[in-house]
């Protein structure tokens, strides 16, 4: 009897220890672990792959598996089995919401305006010819500040730039381009494929708005009015990427076109990176008329909706989104604090930047197809 009681006592202690361990392993998560699967724009891939993001999501009971796709190509994917789709703006999200069985309305945790990155020589030539305005690192307008520092930030004047594109202006025709062998051929901005990529489509939205006298396209006739110019903007580039990641990396590496359309988040993330690489003669040009990319999560399941709400409200995840260059919705102070040391490149207040309305998804898709020819 004594031996039996001893065995039972030992078994009870072991069970209690095991239960204690299980209890501790669940502390902090508050929920049973959920694995969710989503398709995202490539500009958010580094955010979701960040070990700190993975850890913060795990603390809330989530394991997130993602695949990348062009935002405008997501509606052609078989989304059965996915918990969420996360394109780069509202228009493709609205289209996804209609074609898929969304669980409630979309969520917009963060956003990023479009900018043009330029090499210093190209930016200075644009400024000398009235296509841009430059702000020196110390503040005053002009290509050089009082301490001899060159401009690292400025404004792309969309009206004059589009007029130059309409006239097929070349770098050689611009004052100050002589002597810069890298500035040759037609002046153009490298953008992504507008048929499949969000940034390329939003570039056309902003350009068409300016070209049509500050009017957003509301019907096919409006699309036709600006179609010839949109074709010039796109077809001069030749083959286009489906993601802004590759052109931006090429630019930073010193190859490719001297003017590239990217998300501000890509620049901000590079500047704030703990393993920051040299940015060289980078100049960030904010178009005076642009479109912000509202990264919009479409929940396809209840778990997908929970994730979207978490990205919008959890302070740790919001801080991590800022670290990757995104501006949280309704929290300008968070972004300003994080980029305080990089205001030579980042315009925290988007001074003088006008937001262009975006056409409906149907019209924007038509605009993109016509631009591609």
C-alpha positions in Angstrom: 0.0 0.0 0.0 2.8 2.4 0.9 4.5 1.8 -2.5 1.2 2.4 -4.4 0.7 5.6 -2.5 4.2 6.8 -3.3 3.8 6.1 -7.0 0.5 8.0 -7.1 2.1 10.9 -5.3 5.0 11.1 -7.7 2.5 10.9 -10.7 0.4 13.7 -9.2 3.5 16.0 -8.7 4.6 15.3 -12.4 1.1 16.2 -13.7 1.0 19.4 -11.7 4.4 20.4 -13.0 3.3 19.7 -16.6 0.1 21.7 -16.1 2.2 24.5 -14.7 4.4 24.5 -17.7 1.5 24.5 -20.1 -0.1 27.4 -18.2 3.1 29.4 -18.4 3.6 28.7 -22.1 0.2 30.2 -22.8 0.8 33.4 -20.8 0.9 36.6 -22.8 -0.9 35.1 -25.8 -4.3 35.1 -24.3 -5.6 33.0 -27.2 -5.1 29.7 -28.9 -2.4 30.1 -31.7 -4.0 30.9 -35.1 -2.2 30.4 -38.4 -3.5 32.8 -41.0 -2.6 32.9 -44.7 -2.6 36.0 -46.8 -1.5 37.5 -50.1 0.2 40.9 -49.8 1.9 43.6 -52.0 5.6 43.0 -52.0 6.3 46.4 -50.4 5.0 44.9 -47.1 7.0 41.7 -47.3 9.9 42.9 -45.2 7.5 44.1 -42.5 5.9 40.7 -42.2 9.2 38.9 -42.4 10.8 41.0 -39.7 11.6 38.7 -36.7 10.2 41.4 -34.3 6.9 41.5 -36.3 6.8 37.7 -36.1 7.4 37.8 -32.4 4.8 40.6 -31.8 2.2 38.6 -33.8 3.0 35.4 -31.9 2.5 37.2 -28.6 -1.1 37.9 -29.8 -1.6 34.3 -30.9 -1.0 34.7 -34.6 1.3 33.0 -37.1 1.1 34.8 -40.4 2.1 33.1 -43.7 2.2 35.5 -46.7 2.7 35.3 -50.4 3.4 38.4 -52.6 1.5 39.6 -55.7 0.9 42.8 -57.6 -2.0 44.6 -56.0 -4.0 44.7 -59.3 -3.4 41.0 -60.0 -4.8 39.8 -56.7 -8.4 39.6 -57.9 -7.3 37.0 -60.5 -5.8 34.7 -57.8 -7.8 31.7 -56.4 -8.3 33.1 -53.0 -10.0 30.1 -51.5 -8.0 29.1 -48.4 -6.6 32.6 -47.8 -7.6 34.6 -44.7 -6.8 38.0 -46.0 -5.7 40.0 -49.1 -3.6 43.1 -48.5 -3.1 45.3 -51.6 -1.5 48.6 -51.7 -4.5 50.9 -52.1 -8.3 51.2 -51.8 -9.2 50.7 -55.5 -8.0 47.1 -55.8 -9.2 46.4 -52.3 -12.7 47.5 -53.3 -12.6 45.2 -56.4 -11.4 42.3 -54.2 -14.2 43.0 -51.8 -16.8 42.7 -54.6 -15.3 39.5 -56.1 -14.4 37.7 -52.9 -16.6 37.0 -49.9 -15.1 39.6 -47.5 -15.9 39.5 -43.8 -16.9 43.0 -43.2 -15.4 46.2 -44.6 -11.7 46.7 -45.4 -9.2 48.0 -42.8 -6.5 50.6 -43.5 -3.8 50.2 -40.8 -1.2 52.5 -42.5 -0.4 54.4 -45.7 2.5 55.8 -47.7 2.7 58.6 -50.3 4.4 58.1 -53.7 7.7 59.9 -54.2 10.3 60.1 -56.9 13.9 59.2 -56.0 16.5 61.0 -58.1 20.3 61.2 -58.3 21.6 64.6 -57.4 22.7 65.6 -61.0 19.3 64.7 -62.4 17.4 66.6 -59.6 19.6 69.7 -60.2 19.0 69.7 -63.9 15.2 69.3 -63.3 15.3 72.3 -61.0 17.4 74.4 -63.4 14.7 73.9 -66.0 11.7 74.6 -63.9 10.6 70.9 -63.5 11.4 70.7 -59.8 12.2 72.8 -56.7 14.9 71.7 -54.4 15.4 72.3 -50.7 18.9 72.2 -49.3 19.7 70.1 -46.3 19.8 73.2 -44.2 16.4 74.5 -45.3 16.7 77.3 -47.9 15.4 76.7 -51.5 18.0 76.0 -54.1 20.5 73.3 -54.9 23.1 74.3 -52.3 22.8 75.5 -48.8 24.9 78.0 -46.9 27.3 75.2 -45.8 27.8 73.9 -49.3 25.5 71.0 -48.8 23.5 69.8 -51.8 19.7 69.3 -51.8 18.4 66.0 -50.5 14.7 66.8 -50.8 12.5 68.7 -53.1 9.2 68.9 -55.0 8.5 67.5 -58.5 6.3 70.0 -60.4 3.9 67.7 -62.1 2.5 70.2 -64.6 5.9 71.2 -66.1 7.1 67.6 -65.9 4.1 66.3 -67.9 4.5 69.1 -70.4 8.1 68.0 -71.0 6.9 64.4 -71.4 4.2 65.5 -73.9 7.0 67.2 -75.9 9.3 64.2 -75.7 12.0 66.3 -74.1 15.4 64.7 -73.8 18.1 65.3 -71.1 20.3 66.8 -73.8 17.8 69.5 -74.4 17.8 70.6 -70.8 20.1 73.3 -69.5 22.9 72.0 -67.3 22.8 68.3 -68.5 25.9 68.6 -70.6 28.8 66.9 -69.0 26.6 64.3 -67.2 27.0 61.2 -69.4 24.4 59.3 -67.3 21.7 61.9 -68.3 20.8 60.9 -71.9 17.7 60.0 -73.9 14.2 60.9 -73.1 13.4 62.3 -69.6 11.0 59.9 -67.9 10.2 58.4 -64.5 10.6 54.6 -64.1 7.3 53.2 -62.7 5.9 49.7 -62.3 3.4 48.0 -64.6 0.1 49.8 -64.0 -2.0 46.8 -65.1 -0.7 44.6 -62.2 1.1 47.0 -59.8 -0.4 49.5 -57.4 2.3 52.2 -57.6 2.2 52.2 -61.4 -1.6 52.5 -61.4 -1.6 55.4 -58.9 1.1 57.2 -60.9 -1.4 57.3 -63.8 -4.2 58.4 -61.5 -2.2 61.4 -60.4 -0.8 62.2 -63.8 -4.2 62.0 -65.5 -5.7 64.3 -62.9 -3.1 67.0 -63.5 -3.2 66.5 -67.3 -7.0 67.0 -67.4 -6.9 70.3 -65.5 -7.4 69.0 -62.0 -10.3 66.7 -62.8 -10.6 63.1 -61.8 -11.7 60.7 -64.6 -15.3 59.8 -64.1 -16.1 58.2 -67.5 -14.5 56.7 -70.6 -14.4 60.0 -72.4 -12.2 61.4 -69.6 -9.9 58.4 -69.9 -9.6 58.9 -73.6 -8.7 62.6 -73.2 -5.5 61.8 -71.4 -4.8 58.4 -72.9 -2.1 59.6 -75.4 0.0 61.2 -72.7 -0.5 58.2 -70.4 0.8 56.0 -73.2 3.9 58.2 -73.5 4.6 57.9 -69.8 4.4 54.2 -69.8 5.7 53.1 -73.2 8.9 55.1 -73.1 10.0 52.8 -70.3 9.9 49.6 -72.2 9.6 46.5 -70.0 8.3 47.3 -66.6 8.6 45.5 -63.2 5.5 44.3 -61.3 7.0 45.6 -58.0 8.7 48.8 -57.0 11.2 46.8 -55.0 13.6 45.9 -57.9 13.8 49.4 -59.4 14.4 50.9 -56.0 17.3 48.5 -55.3 18.7 49.1 -58.7 18.6 52.9 -58.1 20.4 52.6 -54.7 23.0 50.4 -56.3 23.7 53.1 -58.9 22.2 51.5 -61.9 19.1 52.0 -64.0 17.1 55.2 -64.7 18.0 58.4 -62.7 14.3 59.0 -61.8 12.3 56.2 -60.1 8.8 56.2 -58.6 8.7 54.4 -55.2 6.8 54.5 -52.0 8.0 56.9 -49.3 8.0 53.9 -46.9 10.9 52.3 -48.9 13.0 55.4 -48.5 12.1 55.9 -44.8 12.7 52.2 -44.1 16.2 52.4 -45.7 17.1 55.5 -43.7 15.9 54.0 -40.4 17.4 50.5 -40.9 19.9 49.4 -38.3 22.0 48.0 -41.1 21.6 51.1 -43.2 23.5 51.1 -46.5 24.9 54.3 -48.0 22.3 56.3 -49.9 24.9 58.2 -51.9 23.5 61.2 -53.8 19.9 60.4 -53.1 17.4 63.2 -53.5 13.7 62.6 -52.6 11.2 64.5 -54.8 7.6 64.7 -53.5 5.3 65.3 -56.5 3.2 68.5 -55.9 0.2 66.4 -56.9 0.3 62.8 -55.8 -1.7 59.9 -54.5 -1.1 58.2 -51.1 -1.1 54.5 -51.1 -3.6 53.4 -48.4 -2.5 49.9 -47.7 -5.9 48.2 -47.3 -6.5 44.8 -45.8 -9.5 42.8 -47.1 -10.6 40.2 -44.5 -11.7 36.9 -46.1 -12.2 35.1 -42.8 -12.9 36.0 -39.2 -9.2 35.4 -38.4 -8.2 37.7 -41.2 -10.4 40.4 -39.8 -8.8 39.9 -36.3 -5.4 40.4 -37.9 -6.4 43.6 -39.6 -7.8 45.0 -36.4 -4.6 44.0 -34.6 -2.4 45.8 -37.2 -4.5 48.9 -36.7 -4.6 49.1 -33.0 -1.7 47.1 -31.4 1.0 49.7 -30.3 3.9 47.3 -30.8 2.8 46.4 -34.4 2.1 50.1 -35.2 5.7 50.9 -34.0 7.1 48.2 -36.2 5.1 49.4 -39.2 6.6 52.9 -38.6 10.1 51.3 -38.5 9.4 49.9 -41.9 8.5 53.4 -43.2 4.7 53.3 -43.1 2.6 56.2 -41.7 0.0 54.8 -39.3 -3.5 56.0 -39.9 -4.4 58.9 -37.6 -1.1 58.9 -35.8 1.2 61.5 -37.4 3.2 61.9 -34.2 4.4 58.3 -34.3 5.9 58.7 -37.7 7.3 62.2 -37.0 9.1 60.9 -33.9 10.6 57.9 -35.7 11.9 60.0 -38.7 13.0 63.0 -36.7 16.7 62.3 -37.6 15.9 62.0 -41.3 14.0 65.2 -42.1 16.7 66.1 -44.7 15.1 63.4 -46.9 11.6 62.9 -45.4 8.9 65.6 -45.6 7.0 64.7 -42.4 4.2 67.2 -43.0 3.9 66.6 -46.8 4.3 70.4 -47.3 2.6 71.7 -50.4 1.6 68.2 -51.6 -1.9 67.9 -53.0 -3.8 64.6 -53.0 -5.4 63.7 -56.3 -8.7 61.8 -56.2 -8.5 58.3 -57.6 -10.8 57.0 -60.4 -13.0 54.0 -59.8 -11.2 50.6 -60.1 -12.9 50.0 -63.4 -11.8 53.3 -65.0 -8.3 53.1 -63.5 -7.9 49.6 -64.9 -9.1 50.8 -68.3 -6.6 53.7 -68.1 -3.8 51.3 -67.4 -4.7 49.0 -70.2 -4.8 51.8 -72.7 -1.4 53.2 -71.4 0.2 49.8 -72.0 -1.3 49.7 -75.5 
